[in-house]
Amino acid sequence: MKSETIWSLVSAGVAVASGIAARNSARKAYEHKVGKPPLDPYDPDVKWRHALLWGATTGVMVGVARIIGRRAGSEAVRRARHHRRSRKLLERLER
C-alpha cells in the first residue's frame, strides 16, 4: 500500500472519529447547560434563529475537530516513520 493511501486512511479515520466526538460533546454540553436535549432543527416548531444557531455552532465545532484530527493523524504517521518498529510496519504495509 502506498504511503499516501496509508496517510489518507489514518487521517480520514481520525477526522471522522473526532467529528463524531465533537458532535456528541456539543449535544452533552447543551444538555448540561440548558437541562434538556437540543432542539431538532428540522422540527417545524423550532424557530429559524435557534435552528441556524445550532447548525452553525455544531458545524464549526465539527469542522475544527476534523482539522485537528487530520493534523493529529498526519503527525502520528510522521512520528511513526521515525521510530524503528513503526517504520518496519509502514514498510510492510507499503508493499
C-alpha positions, 0 to 999 in steps of 0.5 A: 500500500502506498504511503499516501493511501496509508496517510489518507486512511489514518487521517480520514479515520481520525477526522471522522472519529473526532467529528463524531466526538465533537458532535456528541460533546456539543449535544452533552454540553447543551444538555448540561447547560440548558437541562434538556436535549437540543432542539431538532432543527428540522422540527417545524416548531423550532424557530429559524434563529435557534435552528441556524444557531445550532447548525452553525455552532455544531458545524464549526465545532465539527469542522475544527475537530476534523482539522485537528484530527487530520493534523493529529493523524498526519503527525502520528504517521510522521512520528511513526516513520521515525521510530524503528518498529513503526517504520518496519510496519509502514514498510510492510504495509507499503508493499 
